[in-house]
Amino acid sequence: MSSGGLSVPRLPRIPAKEKRTMDSPALQAILDGLAADYVKQLHLRVERVEPGKVTLSLPVAPGLVHAGGVLCGQAIMSAADTAMLLAMIAQLGSFKPMTTVQLQTSFVRPVPKDVAAVTIVARVLRPGKSLSYGDVEFTTPDGKLAAHATTTYALI
């Protein structure tokens, strides 16, 4: 969900004194309004929100499974980038223009096509004025780690 030099939709900024704690419906509405059509096809659902931490659900839909019968890495990386964007918004209390500087993903175990959904937990580890760092974990319903990503975001 980085801008990649493209224009970012202008959403109303909330002045610092009016920043609010995000809840799941508010963050879901931001995701639904801000995400590219490609990201919307992931059908991510915001399950829980805390300042700097979000929990999402990623359904393992047939369109996200490759010929090997497992969830494709591209879907995992897109979901990781999106999850961290949402964690940053939860940290900041509102959307602010930002871009991905670094996203490194380790695929720990495959997610088979018969898994209904994976749980994604994204955390802002170190918020900064210009750069922020975070991590994202993907777990299967049995609690096993499937993928782990580290991120760096720049506020622009």
ZICORSUL-V62579 format. One record per residue. N is the residue number from 1. SS is DSSP state (@ for helix, = for strand, . for the rest). PSI is psi as a letter, one per 40 degrees, with the letter a starting at -180 (none if undefined). NEAR is the number of other C-alpha atoms within 8 Angstrom. Layout:
((N/SS/PSI/NEAR) (N/SS/PSI/NEAR))
//
This chain:
((1/./f/10) (2/./i/6) (3/./d/9) (4/./f/5) (5/./e/4) (6/./i/5) (7/./h/5) (8/./h/6) (9/./h/5) (10/./h/4) (11/./i/5) (12/./h/4) (13/./i/7) (14/./h/7) (15/./i/6) (16/@/d/5) (17/@/e/4) (18/@/e/6) (19/./i/10) (20/./i/6) (21/./h/8) (22/./i/12) (23/./i/9) (24/@/d/10) (25/@/d/7) (26/@/d/8) (27/@/d/12) (28/@/d/10) (29/@/d/8) (30/@/d/8) (31/@/d/9) (32/@/d/8) (33/@/d/6) (34/@/d/7) (35/./i/10) (36/./i/7) (37/@/d/6) (38/@/d/7) (39/@/d/11) (40/@/d/10) (41/./e/6) (42/./d/11) (43/./f/8) (44/./i/10) (45/=/h/8) (46/=/h/13) (47/=/d/9) (48/=/i/9) (49/=/h/12) (50/=/i/11) (51/./h/11) (52/./e/13) (53/=/h/14) (54/=/i/17) (55/=/h/12) (56/=/i/13) (57/=/h/12) (58/=/h/13) (59/=/h/10) (60/./g/13) (61/./i/8) (62/@/d/6) (63/@/e/5) (64/@/e/10) (65/=/h/13) (66/./a/9) (67/./d/5) (68/./e/5) (69/./e/8) (70/=/i/11) (71/=/h/14) (72/./i/9) (73/@/d/7) (74/@/d/6) (75/@/d/10) (76/@/d/10) (77/@/d/9) (78/@/d/10) (79/@/d/12) (80/@/d/12) (81/@/d/12) (82/@/d/10) (83/@/d/14) (84/@/d/15) (85/@/d/9) (86/@/d/11) (87/@/d/15) (88/@/d/11) (89/@/d/12) (90/@/d/17) (91/@/d/12) (92/@/d/11) (93/./e/11) (94/./i/11) (95/./h/8) (96/./i/9) (97/./h/7) (98/=/i/10) (99/=/i/12) (100/=/h/12) (101/=/d/8) (102/=/h/8) (103/=/h/10) (104/=/h/7) (105/=/h/9) (106/=/h/7) (107/=/h/9) (108/./d/8) (109/./i/7) (110/./i/8) (111/./h/9) (112/=/i/8) (113/./e/12) (114/./e/5) (115/./h/10) (116/./d/8) (117/=/i/10) (118/=/i/13) (119/=/h/13) (120/=/h/15) (121/=/h/12) (122/=/h/15) (123/=/h/12) (124/=/h/15) (125/=/d/9) (126/=/h/7) (127/./i/9) (128/./i/6) (129/./d/6) (130/./d/7) (131/=/i/10) (132/=/i/14) (133/=/i/12) (134/=/i/13) (135/=/i/13) (136/=/h/14) (137/=/h/13) (138/=/h/12) (139/=/i/13) (140/./i/13) (141/./d/9) (142/./e/5) (143/./e/6) (144/./h/7) (145/=/h/11) (146/=/d/13) (147/=/i/13) (148/=/h/13) (149/=/i/12) (150/=/i/12) (151/=/i/14) (152/=/h/12) (153/=/i/12) (154/=/h/11) (155/=/h/11) (156/./none/7))
//
